[in-house]
Amino acid sequence: MKWINKLQFFYFLSFVEGGMMLITELASTRKIAVFFGSSLYVWLIVLSVTLIGLALGYYVSNGIVKKMQDNSLHDKTKWIALSFLVLSFWLLLWKWNTQLSLFIISMNIDLIPAVLIDALFLILIPMFIYGLLTTLIIATAQILSTKEMVYGKVLAYSTFGSVLLAVVAVLWAFPFIGVQWTMSIIALLSFCLALITYKINLFYSIILLILFIVPEKTIRANVLYKNDGSFSSVMVIDDASVRYLVVNYIIQTFVDTSNHKTLPYAEVIDSIAQVQKWKNKDVLILGLGGGILANKMIEQQCNVTGVEIDSRIIICAKKFFHLSNKVKMFCEDAQWWIQKDTNKYDVIIMDVFNGEEPPSYLLTYENFLQLKNLLKDQNSLLIINWYGYYTSYLGKSTRILINTLYQAGFYTSFIPTNKVESHSNLVIFASTNQIVLPTNTITIKPENEINTQDKNVLSLLNANANYQWRKGYLKFIEYWWR
C-alpha cells in the first residue's frame, strides 16, 4: 500500500478522524436528548465523558507509542487500523441505545446517573479511540516527516475536518437520513479506513455486515413525518383516530379526529377567551406547536401572530394540523423577537416547550420586563403554558417563576389541567391588573429567588422536573416501540 508511506495520507486520516469525532459527540447528544432532555445536567455529563474519554485515549496511546521503536511505521499503522476497526463495531452497537435508554427509564433511575450510564455507553469508548488515533497519527506522521515537526499540522487538519464534516452532518445528514443512519455510515467509513490502513481479516468484515443489517428499534405507529434536525427530533404520528406532533418523543400537540379533543391547556385558554370575549384582540403566540391554539384564537376572531424557531414545526402545522392561513407566521427565535418587536398585544401566550424543556433563558426577569412593554395596557394578559409541578422540590422552579413574574410587576393566577401534578399542565395567567385575571383554582406560595439572565437558576432546577415529566410521557407511548 504505497499511500501508507506518504505523509499526506496521514493528514487525510487526521482530517477525517477529526470530523468523525465531532459528529459522534453531536449525535450522542441528540440521542441522549431524545430520552433525557437537553438540560445543563445533560450537557455537563456529555462534555465530561467526552473529555475523560479523550484524555484516557491520549494517555494510553502515549504509552503505546513509547513502547514501539521510533521508526516502527508498520506497528503504528497496525494500531491505527485496529483502532478504526474497534470504533466501527462500537458505533454500530449504538443501534441498541434505544433499548438501553428505555430500560434505564423503566428502572426509575435518577436523572444524573441515568444520563451518565447512557453517555458512558455512547461516548466513552469512541472518544477513547479518537484519543488513541490522534496521538498515533501524529506519531506515525512524524516518522515520515524528517524535515519538520508535524504536531501542529495534524491537529490543524483534524480541526478543519471537525468543522466541515460536522456542518455537513447537522445541516444535511441528521435531517435527511437520520442520526442512526449517519452513525452507521461513519461506522462503515471507519471500517474502510481500517481496511486501507492495514489488511483486515474477512471474519471481521462478516461481523460488521451482520451488525449493519440488524435493524434499529423503531416506532411501530404510522409515522407520517420524521426529521432529526439540529434543534430536535420531530415526528407526526397517526395512532387510531389521534394525530400527534412529537418532539424528542414528547407529545407537543394531538388532535382526536373522532371528537376533536386536543391538549387540555389549549382548552383552558380557549375557554378564558370565550368568557372574556377576545374578539378582535391582538394575540401573540410564542411557540407554535401544531397550531391548535392559534386556530382556536382565529375561531375567536382574534388577530394572531405566531413565532416559531423551527421551520419544520411550521411545515407540520400547515400540512398535518391545518394551521389557518389567517395566522401571521414568523420563523424566528422568540428571544430575538421579544427584543425587536415594536407591536403591542392584548394577549401574549408563551408555549415555548422544546420537547419537555421550557427554555429558561426566555423566562427571566429582564424578559418579563420586555414582554410587559409589548402589552397594550393594564388589562392585557401574559399567559405561560408550564408543566404541572408546583409543590415539593419538583415545583421549586414553578415557585421561582411566579416570584420572577411578581418582581417584574405582574400579578398571577393559575389553572391546572389535572388534579395530579405529574399528569397536568399549569396555565399561568399574569397581568399588571389583578382584576382581569381568571379566578385561582389553586394556591402557590412563591419562592424568594428570581430567575435572571445573569443568574439563571431555572436551567438547573427544571432538569429533574423535566425528567419526571418525560418519563410519564415515555410510559404513555412505550407501546409504540418495537
N, C-alpha and C positions, 0 to 999 in steps of 0.2 A: 504494500500500500504506500505509494510514493508520497501521498499528501501528509502522511504521518511525519515525514521528515521536513515539512515546511512550516515555518513559523506562522504564516498566515492562517493555516488550518486551526491552530490553537487560538488565534484571535477570533476566528469564526466560532469556535466552540464556546469561548467566553461570552460572545455576543448572544448566542442562542441560550446558553445556560442562565445568563442574567435575566433574559426575558421570561424564561420558564419559571424562574424563582418568583418574580413579582406576580405573574399570572397565578401561580399556586397560592400565594398569600391572599390575593384578591378573591380567588374562587373559594378558598376556605372560609373567608369572612362572609361571603354570600351564602354558603351552605349552612354555616352556623346561625346566621341571622334568620334564616327561614324557620328555625325551630326555637331559637333562644333570644331573638331580637337583636337590636344593634345599639344597646346602651354602652356607656363608657366602660362598664364592667367587661362586656364582651370584647370591646376594642383593646382594653388593657391586657386581657388574657391572651388574645390572639397575637398581639405585638410581643408580649413577654415570651410566649412559647416559640415564636419565630426567632427572636434574638437568642434565646437559650439554645435552640437547635443549631443555628448558625455558629454560635460560639463553640459548642461541643464539636462541630464538624471541623472548624478551624484548628482547634486544639489537637484533636485526634490525627488529622491529616499532617500536622506538623511533625508528630512522632513517626508517622508512616514514611514521610519524605526523608526524615533524618536517618532512618534505618537503611535506606537504599543508597547505593553508590550515586555520587553526584551526576555521573554520566549514564545512569541506567534508564535510557529512554523506553526500553521495552517494558520494564517493570511499572513505570509510571503510567504509560498508556494502558497497560493491563488494568491498573487500579481505576483509571478514568472510565474504561469500558464497564468494569464491574459496578461502579457507582451508578452509571446511567442505566444499567440493567436492573439493579435493585429498585431504582427510582421508578422505572416504567411499571414494574409489578405493583409497587405500593400505590401509585396513582390510579391504577385500575381497581385496586381494593376500595377506593372511595365509593364505589357503587353500593357498598354495604353501610355507608354512613347513615342513610335514612333509617335502616333497621336499628342501628346503634342509638341514634337520637330519639326515636320513638320509645325504645326500651328505657333509656335514661329518664325520659319524662314519665313513663309508666311507673318507675320506681320512686317517684316523688322526691328525687334528689334536689337539694337547694341549688339556686342559680349558679353560684360561683363554682362549686365542684362539678356541676353538670357541664358547664361550658368548658371547664378545664379538661374533663375526660374527652369531650368531643374534639377539642383543639389538639390534645396530645395525639389522638388517632389520626387526625387530618394533617397536622403540620410538623410535629416533632421530627419524624423520620425523614420526610422530604427536605426539611431545612437543614438537618444534619448532613444529608447527602450533598445539598448545594454548598454547604460549608466545605465539605471534603473536596468537591470538584473545583471550587475557586482556588484553593491552595495547590491542588495537584496540577491544574492547568498552568498556574504561574510557574511552578517548579519545572514543569516539562518544557514550557516555552523558553525558560531561561537557559536550558541546555542547548536549545537551537539558536540562541542569540549570544554570540561570542563578543559582539562589539558594544552592546549597551544593556542596561537593566530594562526589564520588561514589566515590572510590577505595575507601574502606573498605567501603561498602555492596556494591559489585560483588564484592569479594573475599569478603565475608561470605556473599553468595548462592552464590558459587562453592563455598565450603567446605561449606555446608549441602547443596548438590547432590551434592558428593563423598561425603559420609557416607550420605545417604539412598539414592542410586542404587547405591552400592557394596554396601550391605546387601541391597538387592533382588537384585543380580546374584549375590552369593555364596550367599545363602540360598534363592533361587528359580531364577534364570536358569541359572547354571552347572550345578546338579544336574539340572534338569528338561528343559532344551533344549540344553545343552552349551555349551562355551566358544566354539566357532567360530560356532554359530548366534547366540549372544549378540552377538558382534562383527559379524556380518552385519547384525543388527538395528540396532546402533549406527551402522554404515555407512549404512544407509538413513535413519536419523534425521538423521545429518549431512547427507545429500543433501537431505532435506526442509527442513532449516534453511537450507541454501544457496538452495533454491528460493524460500522465502518471504522471504528477506532481499534477494534480487536475482534478476532474471529469468535463468534458465539455458537455454542453447541445447539444443534437442531432441537434438542429436548426443551430448551428454554423458549424457543420460538413457539412450540406446540402449547406450552403452558400459557404463554402470553395470548395466543389466539383463543384459547378456551376462556380466559378471563375477559377478553374483549367482547366475546359474543354473549356472555352471561348478561341478561337484561337487568337494568336498574329497577328498583322498587318504585312504582309509579302510581298515580291516581287512577282508579278504575271507573270514575264517573265520566260523564260525557263532557269532555273539555272542548269548549268552543274556541278558546283563545288562550295562548300561553306565551309569555315572553319574559326572559330573565335579563332585565336591563340593569343599568348602573345604579338605579335607586333601589329596586326590589324585584321580586318575582311577582308577576301579575297574571292571573288566570280568570277566565269566565267559565263557569261550570253550570250545566243543567243537570239537576237531580230530581227526577219525578216532575212535579209541576213547579219547582222552585228554581230560579236562576240566581246564581251567586257571582258577585265580584269578590275575588280573593286576592289579597296582597300579603305575600310572605305567609301563606296558609292561614291568614286571619280574614274572616268574612267582613268586608267593608260595606257591602250592600247586598240585599236579597229582595226579590220580588216573587211572591207566590201568585202565579197566574190564575189559580183556581179561585182565590178570594181577594186578590190584590193587596194582601197584607205585606208590610215591609218592616224595617227596623223600628223598634218601639220609640227610640228617641226622636225619629222623624215625625212620628205620630204625635208625640208630645208637643213639639214645636208647631206643628200644623194646627193642633187644637188651640194653642195660645193665639196663633194668627187669626183663627176664626173668631175667638172670643173678643180679641182687641181690635178686630176689623182693620187688617193691614192693607186693605185695598189701596192701590196707587202708591204704596210706600216703597222707598228705595232700599233694597236689601243687598248686602254684600256677603257672599259666601266664600270663605277661605277654606279650600279643601273640597273638591267636587264629589269624590266617590263615584257612585254610579249615576249621580244626578237626580236621585229620587227626591231629595229635599228641595233642590232647585225647581223641579217640576211642580212640587206641591205649592211652592211660593208663586209660581206662574199661575196655577189654578186659583190662588187667592188674589189674582190680578195685581201682583207686585211687579216692580221693575227690578229684575235680578241681574246682578253682576257676579260671575263666578271666576275664581282664581285657583288654578291647579298647576302644580310644579311639573307634573309628569304627563307628557303628551299622550302616553299610552292609555292613561285613565280617561282622558277626554275622548279618545277614539272609542274606547269600550262603552263609555256613557252614551255616545251618539249611536253606535252601531247595535249595541245589545240591550240598552236600557231606555232608548227612545228619548234622549235628552231634548228638551224643547228648543227649537230654533230661536225662541224669544229670549233665551238666556245669553247675555253678552259674556262670552268666554275669553279668558286670557290665560295663556300658558306662561305663568310667572311664578317665581318664588314668593310665597306670602310675606316673608320678611322684607324683601325688596319692595313689594307692592305697598306695604304699610308705610314705608319711608317716602315713597314718591307720589302716592295718590293724593290728589287735591280735591276729590269729590267728597260730598257729605252724604251720610246714610242714616235712615231711620232705624235700621236693624243691621248689625254685623254678627254673622254666625261663624264661629271658629270650629271647623270639623276637620282638624289637621292631623289625623292619625296616619302614620306610616306603618301599616300592619297594626300592631298593638301599641306602637310607640308614639306618644304625643311629643312633637319637637319642643323641648323645654326652652330653647332659645327664643321661641315666639311668645312665651308666657312669662315675660319679665316685667318688672315694674316700669321700665323705660318704654317697653312696647305698649303697655296698657295706657300710659300717658299719651302715646302717639295715637292709639285707637280712639281714645276719648276725644281727640281733636277731629277725628273723622266722623264722629256722631253729630247729627244736625242740631240737637237741642237736648235739654234735660229730660225730655220724655222718650229719648231714643234708648234702644236696648243693645247690649252686648251679650251674646249667648255662646256658651262654650260646651261642646259635647265632650264628656270626660268618662273615664272608666268608673265603675261603681263603688270603689272602696273609699270610705270616709272615716271609719273607726279603726282602732288599733294601730299598729305600726304601718301596715299596708296603706292606711288612709292618711298618713302624715303629709305626703306631698299634696293631697287634696286640701288639707287644712292650711298648708303654707300658701297654696294658690289662692285660697279665699282671703287670707290676710294680705297677700300681694295686691289683690284687687281693691281691698279696703284702703290700703295705704295710697293707692293711685286715685282714690276719690270715688270708688264705686260701692254702692250698697248691693247686696246679693240675696238671692233666694234659690232654692234647689228643689228639683223634682226628680227622684229616682224612677227608673222604668221597671224596677222589680224590688221586692222586699229583701231578697237575698243579694248581698253586695257583689258576690262573685258572678252572678248572672245578670247584673244590672249595668246600665249606663246611668251616669249622673248628669242631668242637664242643668247647667249653672246659668242663671239669669243675672245680669248686672246692669245697673243704671245709676246715674247721679241723682235720680229722683226715686225714692223708695216707694212712692205711691203707685208707680206704673209696673212694679214687679209682680209676677204671679204669687199667689199665696204659697208660703213654705209648706212642704209636706214632711220635712224632717228638720232637725236642729243639728248644726255643725258648729263646734267651737273652734275658732281659728287658732293656729299656732302663732308664736311671737315672731318667727322668722319670716323673711320675704325672699322672693326669687329675683335676682338682679342679673344684669349682663356680666358684671364682674364676679359675682358670687352666685353661680347657677347651681343651687342646691337640688333642684328638681331632677337634673340629669342623672344623679346617682340615686336619689330616693325613689324615683319612678321604676328603677330597674326590677326590684323584687315584685312590686305590684304588677308590672307589665308581664313578668314571667308567670305569675299565678293566673293572670288573665289569659295568657297564651295557652297554658296547659288546659284550661277549661275549653277553649275553642278547639284545640287539637283532639281532645277526647270526643268532642261533638262530631268531628269529621273523620275520626280514625277508621270508620268503615269504608272510606273512600280508597284507602291504601290497599294495594295487592302485592 
